[in-house]
């Protein structure tokens, strides 16, 4: 952040109906030595205009890092070859007890329709399901649209001074800078939360509630421990390995991260001085969306309550970290 030293100049229009003070200038400390022009808008707000050459190069560098983080999330969570090669668990030697996998639950296959899943041998009894795209598209789109709306309102009704920055002759008004900054922070820390959940899945084997359906007819030896490779008759080892990656819930991590981040963002930006504004009301549907996204994996037997709870905890902690970074 650049430090500014304002030369003596009144920040309020003179009383008595006189003319406003002429524009003043600020000297930039620690910057490029350029002068920053300070004027007053018709609404009475201070308008600062300065130059920051590193703004565009730093933005490009941060964009490259963000793309790498998103690609890593995809590879370590959704690419079978990458996650199997990177797994730190020896799945064939995993030993479970009957209490870990009972009672048996049906396996919901996201690549099939709801009707096909309901017609399987387990009679899948859930009437509400959500495909993967219905989770991830809103995860990326809703925060961007919400930020755009809030920042457009802030642009029309600014509460403080307005600072326009020019980098390589390209203007970056507050609306553009704040929107890009908030969305970048949201995506970057969301990628960190997703990576944390993905690595824990590859480190800690824990059966999903539908494990026995994928195991395909395992005979449980009473109350004794049983070995996965010797007890499961399935030949689909990729699906069996994935059925042992229940902890923590990746979807719950991202859903509760997004919900916590956006609720705090709305509560801060929509708060009007001296009143409880619409921030809380706007936060309610965001919280409901996060709950639906996170609990959906529990309803479809891809995660149990502990998986969802730990995923929500990881997402909430990372969201608080992200908001504290914005505050700085």
KAURKA-V579890 format. One record per pair of residues at least 24 apart in sequence whose C-alpha atoms are under 10 Angstrom apart, sorted by the first residue. I is the first residue (numbers start at 0). J is the second residue. D is the distance in whole Angstrom. If there is no record, write none. Layout:
i=I j=J d=D
i=I j=J d=D
//
This chain:
i=0 j=29 d=9
i=0 j=30 d=9
i=0 j=327 d=10
i=1 j=27 d=7
i=1 j=28 d=7
i=1 j=29 d=6
i=1 j=30 d=6
i=1 j=31 d=10
i=1 j=51 d=9
i=2 j=26 d=9
i=2 j=27 d=6
i=2 j=28 d=5
i=2 j=29 d=7
i=2 j=30 d=8
i=3 j=27 d=5
i=3 j=28 d=6
i=3 j=29 d=9
i=3 j=30 d=9
i=3 j=34 d=10
i=3 j=35 d=9
i=4 j=28 d=7
i=4 j=35 d=10
i=5 j=35 d=9
i=5 j=37 d=9
i=8 j=37 d=10
i=10 j=37 d=10
i=10 j=38 d=9
i=10 j=39 d=9
i=10 j=43 d=9
i=10 j=44 d=9
i=10 j=45 d=8
i=11 j=39 d=9
i=11 j=43 d=8
i=11 j=44 d=9
i=11 j=45 d=9
i=12 j=39 d=9
i=12 j=43 d=8
i=22 j=46 d=10
i=23 j=47 d=10
i=24 j=48 d=10
i=25 j=49 d=9
i=35 j=162 d=10
i=35 j=163 d=10
i=35 j=164 d=10
i=36 j=163 d=10
i=37 j=160 d=10
i=37 j=161 d=10
i=37 j=162 d=9
i=38 j=161 d=10
i=39 j=160 d=9
i=39 j=161 d=9
i=40 j=160 d=10
i=40 j=161 d=9
i=42 j=156 d=9
i=42 j=157 d=9
i=43 j=159 d=10
i=43 j=160 d=9
i=44 j=157 d=8
i=44 j=158 d=8
i=44 j=159 d=7
i=44 j=160 d=5
i=44 j=161 d=7
i=45 j=159 d=8
i=45 j=160 d=5
i=45 j=161 d=6
i=45 j=162 d=8
i=46 j=159 d=9
i=46 j=160 d=6
i=46 j=161 d=5
i=46 j=162 d=6
i=46 j=163 d=7
i=47 j=160 d=7
i=47 j=161 d=6
i=47 j=162 d=5
i=47 j=163 d=6
i=47 j=164 d=8
i=48 j=161 d=9
i=48 j=162 d=6
i=48 j=163 d=5
i=48 j=164 d=6
i=48 j=165 d=8
i=48 j=170 d=10
i=48 j=171 d=10
i=48 j=172 d=9
i=49 j=162 d=8
i=49 j=163 d=6
i=49 j=164 d=5
i=49 j=165 d=6
i=49 j=166 d=9
i=49 j=170 d=10
i=50 j=163 d=8
i=50 j=164 d=5
i=50 j=165 d=5
i=50 j=166 d=6
i=50 j=167 d=8
i=50 j=168 d=9
i=50 j=169 d=10
i=50 j=170 d=9
i=50 j=171 d=10
i=51 j=164 d=6
i=51 j=165 d=6
i=51 j=166 d=5
i=51 j=167 d=8
i=51 j=168 d=10
i=51 j=171 d=10
i=52 j=164 d=9
i=52 j=165 d=8
i=52 j=166 d=5
i=52 j=167 d=6
i=52 j=168 d=9
i=52 j=169 d=10
i=53 j=166 d=7
i=53 j=167 d=9
i=54 j=164 d=9
i=54 j=165 d=9
i=54 j=166 d=6
i=54 j=167 d=9
i=54 j=171 d=9
i=54 j=176 d=10
i=55 j=165 d=10
i=55 j=166 d=7
i=55 j=167 d=8
i=55 j=169 d=9
i=55 j=171 d=10
i=56 j=166 d=9
i=58 j=179 d=9
i=58 j=180 d=9
i=58 j=183 d=10
i=61 j=183 d=8
i=61 j=184 d=10
i=61 j=187 d=9
i=62 j=183 d=8
i=62 j=187 d=9
i=64 j=187 d=9
i=65 j=183 d=8
i=65 j=184 d=9
i=65 j=186 d=7
i=65 j=187 d=6
i=65 j=188 d=9
i=65 j=190 d=8
i=65 j=191 d=10
i=66 j=186 d=10
i=66 j=187 d=9
i=66 j=190 d=10
i=67 j=190 d=10
i=68 j=186 d=9
i=68 j=187 d=7
i=68 j=188 d=10
i=68 j=189 d=9
i=68 j=190 d=6
i=68 j=191 d=8
i=68 j=193 d=9
i=68 j=194 d=8
i=69 j=186 d=8
i=69 j=187 d=8
i=69 j=189 d=9
i=69 j=190 d=6
i=69 j=191 d=9
i=69 j=193 d=9
i=69 j=194 d=9
i=70 j=190 d=9
i=71 j=190 d=9
i=71 j=191 d=10
i=71 j=193 d=9
i=71 j=194 d=8
i=71 j=197 d=10
i=72 j=189 d=10
i=72 j=190 d=7
i=72 j=191 d=9
i=72 j=192 d=10
i=72 j=193 d=6
i=72 j=194 d=6
i=72 j=195 d=9
i=72 j=196 d=10
i=72 j=197 d=7
i=72 j=198 d=10
i=73 j=190 d=10
i=73 j=193 d=9
i=73 j=194 d=9
i=73 j=197 d=9
i=74 j=197 d=10
i=75 j=193 d=10
i=75 j=194 d=8
i=75 j=197 d=6
i=75 j=198 d=8
i=75 j=200 d=10
i=75 j=201 d=9
i=76 j=193 d=9
i=76 j=194 d=8
i=76 j=196 d=9
i=76 j=197 d=6
i=76 j=198 d=8
i=76 j=200 d=9
i=76 j=201 d=9
i=76 j=249 d=8
i=77 j=197 d=9
i=79 j=237 d=7
i=79 j=238 d=9
i=79 j=240 d=10
i=79 j=241 d=9
i=80 j=237 d=9
i=82 j=197 d=9
i=82 j=198 d=9
i=82 j=200 d=9
i=82 j=201 d=7
i=82 j=241 d=9
i=83 j=201 d=8
i=83 j=237 d=8
i=83 j=240 d=8
i=83 j=241 d=9
i=84 j=201 d=10
i=85 j=198 d=9
i=85 j=201 d=7
i=85 j=202 d=9
i=86 j=198 d=8
i=86 j=199 d=10
i=86 j=200 d=8
i=86 j=201 d=5
i=86 j=202 d=6
i=86 j=203 d=9
i=86 j=204 d=10
i=86 j=240 d=10
i=87 j=198 d=9
i=87 j=199 d=10
i=87 j=200 d=9
i=87 j=201 d=6
i=87 j=202 d=5
i=87 j=203 d=8
i=87 j=204 d=9
i=88 j=200 d=9
i=88 j=201 d=7
i=88 j=202 d=6
i=88 j=203 d=7
i=88 j=204 d=6
i=88 j=240 d=10
i=88 j=243 d=10
i=88 j=244 d=10
i=89 j=201 d=10
i=89 j=202 d=9
i=89 j=203 d=10
i=89 j=204 d=9
i=89 j=240 d=10
i=90 j=204 d=7
i=90 j=226 d=10
i=90 j=227 d=7
i=90 j=228 d=8
i=90 j=236 d=9
i=90 j=239 d=9
i=90 j=240 d=6
i=90 j=241 d=10
i=90 j=243 d=8
i=90 j=244 d=10
i=91 j=226 d=8
i=91 j=227 d=6
i=91 j=228 d=5
i=91 j=229 d=8
i=91 j=231 d=10
i=91 j=236 d=9
i=91 j=239 d=10
i=91 j=240 d=9
i=92 j=225 d=10
i=92 j=226 d=6
i=92 j=227 d=6
i=92 j=228 d=7
i=92 j=229 d=9
i=93 j=204 d=8
i=93 j=205 d=9
i=93 j=206 d=10
i=93 j=225 d=9
i=93 j=226 d=6
i=93 j=227 d=6
i=93 j=228 d=8
i=93 j=243 d=9
i=94 j=204 d=10
i=94 j=224 d=6
i=94 j=225 d=6
i=94 j=226 d=5
i=94 j=227 d=6
i=94 j=228 d=9
i=95 j=204 d=10
i=95 j=205 d=9
i=95 j=206 d=8
i=95 j=219 d=10
i=95 j=223 d=9
i=95 j=224 d=5
i=95 j=225 d=5
i=95 j=226 d=7
i=95 j=227 d=7
i=96 j=219 d=8
i=96 j=220 d=9
i=96 j=221 d=9
i=96 j=222 d=7
i=96 j=223 d=6
i=96 j=224 d=5
i=96 j=225 d=6
i=96 j=226 d=9
i=97 j=218 d=10
i=97 j=219 d=7
i=97 j=220 d=8
i=97 j=221 d=7
i=97 j=222 d=6
i=97 j=223 d=7
i=97 j=224 d=7
i=97 j=225 d=8
i=98 j=222 d=8
i=98 j=223 d=10
i=98 j=224 d=10
i=99 j=205 d=8
i=99 j=206 d=7
i=99 j=207 d=9
i=99 j=208 d=9
i=99 j=210 d=9
i=99 j=224 d=10
i=100 j=205 d=10
i=100 j=206 d=7
i=100 j=207 d=8
i=100 j=208 d=6
i=100 j=209 d=8
i=100 j=210 d=6
i=100 j=211 d=7
i=100 j=219 d=10
i=101 j=208 d=8
i=101 j=209 d=9
i=101 j=210 d=9
i=101 j=211 d=8
i=101 j=219 d=10
i=102 j=208 d=8
i=102 j=209 d=9
i=102 j=211 d=9
i=103 j=208 d=7
i=103 j=209 d=6
i=103 j=210 d=8
i=103 j=211 d=6
i=103 j=212 d=7
i=103 j=300 d=10
i=104 j=207 d=9
i=104 j=208 d=6
i=104 j=209 d=5
i=104 j=210 d=8
i=104 j=211 d=7
i=104 j=212 d=7
i=104 j=213 d=10
i=104 j=299 d=9
i=104 j=300 d=7
i=104 j=301 d=9
i=105 j=208 d=8
i=105 j=209 d=5
i=105 j=210 d=9
i=105 j=211 d=8
i=105 j=212 d=6
i=105 j=213 d=9
i=105 j=299 d=8
i=105 j=300 d=7
i=105 j=301 d=9
i=106 j=207 d=9
i=106 j=208 d=8
i=106 j=209 d=5
i=106 j=210 d=8
i=106 j=211 d=9
i=106 j=212 d=6
i=106 j=213 d=7
i=106 j=242 d=10
i=106 j=299 d=8
i=106 j=300 d=7
i=106 j=301 d=8
i=107 j=209 d=8
i=107 j=212 d=10
i=107 j=296 d=10
i=107 j=299 d=6
i=107 j=300 d=7
i=107 j=301 d=8
i=108 j=299 d=9
i=108 j=301 d=10
i=109 j=299 d=10
i=120 j=212 d=10
i=121 j=212 d=8
i=123 j=299 d=9
i=124 j=298 d=10
i=124 j=299 d=9
i=125 j=298 d=7
i=125 j=299 d=7
i=125 j=300 d=10
i=126 j=298 d=10
i=126 j=299 d=10
i=127 j=295 d=9
i=127 j=298 d=9
i=127 j=299 d=9
i=128 j=295 d=7
i=128 j=296 d=9
i=128 j=298 d=8
i=128 j=299 d=7
i=129 j=291 d=9
i=129 j=292 d=9
i=129 j=295 d=7
i=129 j=296 d=9
i=129 j=299 d=9
i=131 j=250 d=10
i=133 j=292 d=9
i=134 j=250 d=8
i=134 j=253 d=10
i=134 j=254 d=9
i=134 j=288 d=10
i=134 j=289 d=10
i=134 j=291 d=9
i=134 j=292 d=6
i=134 j=293 d=10
i=134 j=295 d=10
i=135 j=250 d=9
i=135 j=253 d=9
i=135 j=254 d=9
i=135 j=292 d=9
i=137 j=288 d=9
i=137 j=292 d=10
i=138 j=186 d=10
i=138 j=189 d=10
i=138 j=253 d=8
i=138 j=254 d=8
i=138 j=257 d=7
i=138 j=258 d=10
i=138 j=288 d=10
i=138 j=289 d=9
i=138 j=292 d=9
i=139 j=182 d=9
i=139 j=185 d=9
i=139 j=186 d=8
i=139 j=257 d=9
i=141 j=257 d=10
i=141 j=261 d=10
i=141 j=285 d=9
i=142 j=181 d=9
i=142 j=182 d=7
i=142 j=185 d=8
i=142 j=186 d=9
i=142 j=257 d=8
i=142 j=258 d=9
i=142 j=260 d=9
i=142 j=261 d=7
i=142 j=285 d=9
i=143 j=178 d=8
i=143 j=179 d=9
i=143 j=181 d=9
i=143 j=182 d=6
i=143 j=183 d=10
i=143 j=185 d=9
i=144 j=178 d=10
i=144 j=182 d=10
i=145 j=178 d=10
i=145 j=182 d=10
i=145 j=261 d=9
i=145 j=264 d=10
i=145 j=265 d=9
i=145 j=281 d=10
i=145 j=285 d=10
i=146 j=174 d=10
i=146 j=177 d=9
i=146 j=178 d=6
i=146 j=179 d=9
i=146 j=181 d=8
i=146 j=182 d=7
i=146 j=261 d=9
i=146 j=264 d=9
i=146 j=265 d=9
i=146 j=268 d=10
i=147 j=174 d=8
i=147 j=175 d=9
i=147 j=177 d=9
i=147 j=178 d=6
i=147 j=179 d=9
i=147 j=181 d=10
i=147 j=182 d=10
i=148 j=178 d=10
i=149 j=174 d=10
i=149 j=178 d=9
i=149 j=264 d=10
i=149 j=265 d=8
i=149 j=268 d=8
i=149 j=269 d=8
i=150 j=174 d=6
i=150 j=175 d=9
i=150 j=176 d=10
i=150 j=177 d=7
i=150 j=178 d=7
i=150 j=268 d=9
i=151 j=175 d=10
i=151 j=178 d=9
i=152 j=268 d=10
i=152 j=269 d=9
i=153 j=268 d=8
i=153 j=269 d=9
i=158 j=271 d=9
i=158 j=272 d=10
i=180 j=325 d=8
i=181 j=264 d=9
i=181 j=321 d=10
i=181 j=322 d=9
i=181 j=325 d=7
i=184 j=260 d=10
i=184 j=318 d=10
i=184 j=321 d=7
i=184 j=322 d=8
i=184 j=324 d=8
i=184 j=325 d=7
i=185 j=256 d=9
i=185 j=257 d=8
i=185 j=260 d=7
i=185 j=261 d=9
i=185 j=318 d=8
i=185 j=321 d=7
i=185 j=322 d=9
i=185 j=325 d=10
i=186 j=257 d=9
i=186 j=321 d=10
i=187 j=321 d=9
i=188 j=253 d=10
i=188 j=256 d=9
i=188 j=257 d=10
i=188 j=260 d=10
i=188 j=314 d=9
i=188 j=317 d=7
i=188 j=318 d=7
i=188 j=319 d=10
i=188 j=320 d=8
i=188 j=321 d=6
i=188 j=322 d=10
i=188 j=324 d=10
i=189 j=252 d=9
i=189 j=253 d=7
i=189 j=254 d=10
i=189 j=256 d=7
i=189 j=257 d=7
i=189 j=260 d=9
i=189 j=314 d=8
i=189 j=317 d=8
i=189 j=318 d=8
i=189 j=321 d=9
i=190 j=253 d=9
i=190 j=317 d=10
i=191 j=253 d=10
i=191 j=314 d=9
i=191 j=317 d=8
i=192 j=249 d=9
i=192 j=252 d=7
i=192 j=253 d=7
i=192 j=256 d=8
i=192 j=310 d=9
i=192 j=313 d=7
i=192 j=314 d=6
i=192 j=315 d=9
i=192 j=316 d=9
i=192 j=317 d=6
i=192 j=318 d=8
i=193 j=248 d=10
i=193 j=249 d=6
i=193 j=250 d=8
i=193 j=251 d=10
i=193 j=252 d=7
i=193 j=253 d=6
i=193 j=256 d=9
i=193 j=310 d=9
i=193 j=313 d=9
i=193 j=314 d=8
i=193 j=317 d=10
i=194 j=249 d=9
i=195 j=247 d=9
i=195 j=249 d=9
i=195 j=252 d=9
i=195 j=310 d=10
i=195 j=313 d=8
i=195 j=314 d=9
i=195 j=317 d=10
i=196 j=246 d=8
i=196 j=247 d=6
i=196 j=248 d=7
i=196 j=249 d=6
i=196 j=250 d=9
i=196 j=251 d=10
i=196 j=252 d=7
i=196 j=253 d=9
i=196 j=309 d=9
i=196 j=310 d=7
i=196 j=313 d=8
i=196 j=314 d=9
i=197 j=244 d=9
i=197 j=246 d=9
i=197 j=247 d=8
i=197 j=248 d=9
i=197 j=249 d=7
i=197 j=252 d=10
i=198 j=247 d=10
i=199 j=244 d=9
i=199 j=245 d=10
i=199 j=246 d=7
i=199 j=247 d=7
i=199 j=248 d=10
i=199 j=249 d=10
i=200 j=241 d=9
i=200 j=243 d=8
i=200 j=244 d=5
i=200 j=245 d=7
i=200 j=246 d=6
i=200 j=247 d=6
i=200 j=248 d=8
i=200 j=249 d=9
i=201 j=240 d=10
i=201 j=241 d=9
i=201 j=243 d=9
i=201 j=244 d=7
i=201 j=245 d=10
i=201 j=246 d=9
i=202 j=244 d=9
i=202 j=246 d=9
i=203 j=243 d=9
i=203 j=244 d=7
i=203 j=245 d=9
i=203 j=246 d=7
i=203 j=247 d=9
i=204 j=240 d=9
i=204 j=241 d=9
i=204 j=242 d=9
i=204 j=243 d=5
i=204 j=244 d=6
i=204 j=245 d=7
i=204 j=246 d=7
i=205 j=240 d=10
i=205 j=241 d=10
i=205 j=242 d=8
i=205 j=243 d=5
i=205 j=244 d=6
i=205 j=245 d=5
i=205 j=246 d=6
i=205 j=247 d=9
i=205 j=302 d=10
i=205 j=306 d=9
i=206 j=239 d=9
i=206 j=240 d=9
i=206 j=241 d=9
i=206 j=242 d=6
i=206 j=243 d=4
i=206 j=244 d=6
i=206 j=245 d=6
i=206 j=246 d=8
i=206 j=301 d=9
i=206 j=302 d=9
i=206 j=303 d=10
i=207 j=239 d=10
i=207 j=241 d=9
i=207 j=242 d=5
i=207 j=243 d=6
i=207 j=244 d=7
i=207 j=245 d=5
i=207 j=246 d=8
i=207 j=297 d=10
i=207 j=300 d=7
i=207 j=301 d=6
i=207 j=302 d=6
i=207 j=303 d=7
i=207 j=306 d=9
i=208 j=242 d=8
i=208 j=243 d=10
i=208 j=245 d=8
i=208 j=297 d=9
i=208 j=299 d=9
i=208 j=300 d=5
i=208 j=301 d=6
i=208 j=302 d=6
i=208 j=303 d=7
i=209 j=242 d=7
i=209 j=243 d=10
i=209 j=299 d=9
i=209 j=300 d=6
i=209 j=301 d=7
i=209 j=302 d=9
i=209 j=303 d=10
i=210 j=238 d=10
i=210 j=239 d=8
i=210 j=240 d=10
i=210 j=241 d=9
i=210 j=242 d=6
i=210 j=243 d=7
i=210 j=245 d=10
i=210 j=300 d=9
i=210 j=301 d=9
i=211 j=239 d=9
i=211 j=242 d=9
i=212 j=239 d=10
i=212 j=242 d=9
i=213 j=238 d=7
i=213 j=239 d=6
i=213 j=240 d=10
i=213 j=241 d=10
i=213 j=242 d=7
i=214 j=238 d=9
i=214 j=239 d=6
i=214 j=240 d=10
i=214 j=242 d=9
i=215 j=239 d=9
i=242 j=301 d=8
i=242 j=302 d=10
i=244 j=301 d=9
i=244 j=302 d=9
i=245 j=296 d=10
i=245 j=300 d=10
i=245 j=301 d=7
i=245 j=302 d=6
i=245 j=303 d=8
i=245 j=305 d=10
i=245 j=306 d=7
i=245 j=307 d=9
i=246 j=302 d=8
i=246 j=303 d=9
i=246 j=305 d=8
i=246 j=306 d=5
i=246 j=307 d=8
i=246 j=308 d=10
i=246 j=309 d=8
i=246 j=310 d=8
i=247 j=302 d=8
i=247 j=303 d=9
i=247 j=304 d=10
i=247 j=305 d=8
i=247 j=306 d=5
i=247 j=307 d=7
i=247 j=308 d=8
i=247 j=309 d=6
i=247 j=310 d=5
i=247 j=311 d=9
i=247 j=312 d=10
i=247 j=313 d=9
i=248 j=293 d=8
i=248 j=294 d=10
i=248 j=296 d=8
i=248 j=297 d=9
i=248 j=301 d=8
i=248 j=302 d=6
i=248 j=303 d=9
i=248 j=304 d=9
i=248 j=305 d=9
i=248 j=306 d=5
i=248 j=307 d=5
i=248 j=308 d=8
i=248 j=309 d=7
i=248 j=310 d=5
i=248 j=311 d=8
i=248 j=313 d=10
i=249 j=293 d=9
i=249 j=296 d=9
i=249 j=302 d=10
i=249 j=306 d=9
i=249 j=307 d=8
i=249 j=309 d=10
i=249 j=310 d=6
i=249 j=311 d=9
i=249 j=313 d=10
i=249 j=314 d=9
i=250 j=289 d=10
i=250 j=292 d=7
i=250 j=293 d=6
i=250 j=294 d=9
i=250 j=295 d=9
i=250 j=296 d=7
i=250 j=302 d=10
i=250 j=307 d=8
i=250 j=310 d=8
i=250 j=311 d=9
i=250 j=314 d=10
i=251 j=289 d=8
i=251 j=290 d=8
i=251 j=291 d=9
i=251 j=292 d=7
i=251 j=293 d=4
i=251 j=294 d=7
i=251 j=295 d=8
i=251 j=296 d=8
i=251 j=297 d=9
i=251 j=302 d=9
i=251 j=306 d=8
i=251 j=307 d=6
i=251 j=308 d=8
i=251 j=309 d=8
i=251 j=310 d=5
i=251 j=311 d=6
i=251 j=312 d=9
i=251 j=313 d=9
i=251 j=314 d=8
i=252 j=289 d=10
i=252 j=292 d=10
i=252 j=293 d=7
i=252 j=306 d=9
i=252 j=307 d=8
i=252 j=308 d=9
i=252 j=309 d=8
i=252 j=310 d=4
i=252 j=311 d=5
i=252 j=312 d=7
i=252 j=313 d=6
i=252 j=314 d=5
i=252 j=315 d=8
i=252 j=316 d=10
i=252 j=317 d=9
i=253 j=289 d=8
i=253 j=292 d=9
i=253 j=293 d=8
i=253 j=310 d=8
i=253 j=311 d=8
i=253 j=313 d=9
i=253 j=314 d=6
i=253 j=315 d=9
i=253 j=317 d=10
i=253 j=318 d=10
i=254 j=285 d=10
i=254 j=286 d=9
i=254 j=288 d=8
i=254 j=289 d=5
i=254 j=290 d=7
i=254 j=291 d=8
i=254 j=292 d=6
i=254 j=293 d=5
i=254 j=294 d=9
i=254 j=310 d=9
i=254 j=311 d=8
i=254 j=314 d=8
i=254 j=315 d=9
i=255 j=285 d=10
i=255 j=286 d=8
i=255 j=288 d=9
i=255 j=289 d=5
i=255 j=290 d=7
i=255 j=291 d=10
i=255 j=292 d=8
i=255 j=293 d=7
i=255 j=294 d=10
i=255 j=307 d=10
i=255 j=308 d=10
i=255 j=310 d=8
i=255 j=311 d=5
i=255 j=312 d=8
i=255 j=313 d=8
i=255 j=314 d=5
i=255 j=315 d=6
i=255 j=316 d=10
i=255 j=317 d=10
i=255 j=318 d=8
i=256 j=289 d=8
i=256 j=293 d=10
i=256 j=310 d=9
i=256 j=311 d=7
i=256 j=312 d=9
i=256 j=313 d=8
i=256 j=314 d=4
i=256 j=315 d=5
i=256 j=316 d=8
i=256 j=317 d=7
i=256 j=318 d=5
i=256 j=319 d=9
i=256 j=321 d=10
i=257 j=285 d=9
i=257 j=286 d=9
i=257 j=288 d=9
i=257 j=289 d=7
i=257 j=314 d=8
i=257 j=315 d=8
i=257 j=317 d=10
i=257 j=318 d=7
i=258 j=282 d=8
i=258 j=283 d=10
i=258 j=284 d=9
i=258 j=285 d=6
i=258 j=286 d=5
i=258 j=287 d=8
i=258 j=288 d=7
i=258 j=289 d=5
i=258 j=290 d=8
i=258 j=292 d=10
i=258 j=293 d=10
i=258 j=311 d=10
i=258 j=314 d=9
i=258 j=315 d=8
i=258 j=318 d=9
i=259 j=285 d=9
i=259 j=286 d=8
i=259 j=289 d=8
i=259 j=311 d=10
i=259 j=314 d=8
i=259 j=315 d=6
i=259 j=316 d=9
i=259 j=317 d=9
i=259 j=318 d=6
i=259 j=319 d=8
i=259 j=322 d=9
i=260 j=285 d=10
i=260 j=314 d=9
i=260 j=315 d=8
i=260 j=316 d=10
i=260 j=317 d=9
i=260 j=318 d=5
i=260 j=319 d=7
i=260 j=320 d=9
i=260 j=321 d=8
i=260 j=322 d=7
i=261 j=285 d=7
i=261 j=286 d=9
i=261 j=289 d=10
i=261 j=318 d=9
i=261 j=322 d=9
i=262 j=286 d=7
i=263 j=318 d=9
i=263 j=319 d=9
i=263 j=322 d=8
i=264 j=322 d=8
i=264 j=325 d=10
//
